[in-house]
Amino acid sequence: MPEDSLQPCAYHVLRYNPNLVRDEWVNIGVLIHDPKNGRARARFIEDEAEFARVRRLHAGADLALLRALAADFEAQFEGQQAGLAEFFRQLEETLSNALQLSPQKGVLTEDLDAELDRLYRDHVEPPVYRRTAAELLASRSGIRARARDVFRRAGLLRKMEQHFRVEEFTYPGDTLRLDFAYRANGTRGFAPPLRRPGRSLRRRPSGRRPASGRGCCGSCR
């Protein structure tokens, strides 16, 4: 990979720690930004198995708060392109008590979305030990990575939008995302949802914010 194609980016891991006395946190998301080009991406837990893991560690976990994170952070990113570095510096001060950011780390990457998926696998996905190569390829991240590679080799990846939000077709705040979307001749198109063998396409519960109005940070309340 040519060095001149690599862009320096910074990332944080988002932690959930509902009991500050015990200080037992679990990683629930990754935030990455490219300060030079004013781009930011975030990915948070979304599978029911991931929410179940949080519940096993914290029986009283606020799942409504966790399900609303994607929409809350997406709203926070909008309009911040020119000041992402400052936004991330101030973010920890405005997060709710149960959410914490890890110290910022740097990374060089050619593809911001691919790097986000890699960081998510390394820091957030439940660890599965001694997985075979076939099992790795069959994971959701593995399937997405293979699809991204196919689209890249076909010269299509740069024309596609990844982690596409469907709320413009459903209702505001809908957290459902599609892995790949595109627009051709004014028509919106979507790649079929990528899923692991044997997994249904049943939608997870709505990501609408609970009636109490709690959000990820002071700006979202």
Residue pairs with C-beta under 8 A, 6 or more apart in sequence:
1 110
5 110
6 108
6 109
6 110
7 34
7 36
7 37
7 108
7 109
7 110
7 112
8 34
8 35
8 36
8 106
8 107
8 108
9 32
9 33
9 34
9 35
9 106
9 107
9 108
9 109
9 112
9 115
10 32
10 33
10 35
10 85
10 88
10 104
10 105
10 106
10 107
11 30
11 31
11 32
11 33
11 104
11 105
11 106
11 107
11 115
11 119
12 30
12 31
12 88
12 101
12 102
12 103
12 104
12 105
13 27
13 29
13 30
13 101
13 102
13 119
13 123
13 124
14 27
14 28
14 29
14 30
14 31
14 42
14 44
14 69
14 99
14 100
14 101
14 102
15 25
15 26
15 27
15 28
15 99
15 100
15 101
15 102
16 25
16 26
16 27
16 28
16 54
16 58
16 61
16 66
16 98
16 99
16 100
17 23
17 24
17 25
17 26
17 98
17 99
17 100
18 58
18 60
18 61
18 62
18 98
19 58
20 97
24 57
24 58
25 100
26 53
26 54
26 57
26 58
27 123
27 124
28 44
28 45
28 50
28 54
28 66
28 69
28 124
29 42
29 43
29 44
29 45
29 69
29 120
29 124
30 42
30 43
30 116
30 119
30 120
30 123
30 124
31 40
31 41
31 42
31 73
31 88
31 101
32 40
32 41
32 42
32 107
32 112
32 115
32 116
32 119
33 39
33 40
33 41
33 84
33 85
33 88
34 40
34 112
35 84
35 85
38 81
38 82
38 84
39 81
39 84
39 112
40 77
40 80
40 81
40 84
41 112
41 113
41 116
41 163
42 70
42 73
42 74
42 77
42 116
43 116
43 117
43 120
43 124
43 163
44 66
44 69
44 70
44 73
45 51
45 54
45 66
45 124
46 70
46 175
46 177
46 204
47 140
47 204
48 204
49 126
50 124
50 125
50 126
51 61
51 63
51 66
51 67
53 126
54 61
54 63
54 66
55 61
55 63
62 98
62 214
64 209
64 210
64 214
65 96
65 98
65 210
65 214
65 215
65 216
67 175
67 204
67 205
67 206
67 207
68 173
68 175
68 207
68 208
68 209
68 210
68 215
68 216
69 216
70 175
70 177
70 207
71 167
71 173
71 174
71 175
71 207
71 209
72 209
72 215
72 216
72 217
72 220
73 216
74 165
75 220
76 87
76 91
76 216
76 217
76 219
76 220
80 87
88 104
91 101
91 217
92 100
92 101
94 217
94 218
94 219
95 101
95 216
95 217
96 214
96 215
96 216
96 217
99 216
99 217
107 115
107 119
109 115
111 148
113 148
113 162
113 163
114 145
114 148
117 141
117 144
117 145
120 141
121 141
125 141
128 135
131 139
136 142
137 143
137 146
138 196
138 197
139 196
140 194
140 195
140 196
143 194
143 195
143 196
144 179
144 194
147 179
147 180
147 191
147 194
148 157
148 162
151 157
151 160
151 180
156 182
159 182
160 180
160 181
160 182
160 191
161 180
161 181
161 182
162 179
162 180
162 181
163 177
163 178
163 179
164 177
164 178
164 179
164 180
164 181
164 190
165 174
165 175
165 176
165 177
166 174
166 176
166 177
166 178
167 173
167 174
167 176
170 176
171 208
173 207
173 208
173 209
174 206
174 207
174 208
175 204
175 206
175 207
176 203
176 204
176 207
178 190
178 191
178 193
179 191
179 193
179 194
180 190
180 191
181 188
181 189
181 190
181 191
182 188
182 189
182 190
182 191
183 189
193 201
195 201
209 215
209 220
213 221
214 221
215 221
